[in-house]
């Protein structure tokens, strides 16, 4: 059995009577109506199965995770072709303090060669 927690919310004074009437017309409590709306919103925002572990995380959360990553874990992530390129690239260039446009071009070229084979 799930426990319930009391919550105080503040909503627009014009919305409250309409929300109460809507709940009444559905034969449910306002609390149940709000809870169901929250469940639907959270379900819709949940990452799909098979989605990257970084889905829904901020860049700060991802970078904080990567700060704890070992060189071996970073190398393994880079080699995992099932991950999107951006996810694979994050943290790979950490040791470079002065990354130039040429360095970025080289990384893009390397990615294109991996994806499409040499195109010289």
Secondary structure, 3 states (H helix, E strand, C coil): CCCCCCCCCCCCHHHHHHHHHHHHHHCCCHHHHHHHHHHHHHHHHCCCCCCCCCCCCCHHHHHHHHHCCCHHHHHHHHHCCCCCHHHHHCCCCCCCCCCCHHHHHHHHHHHHHHHHCCCC
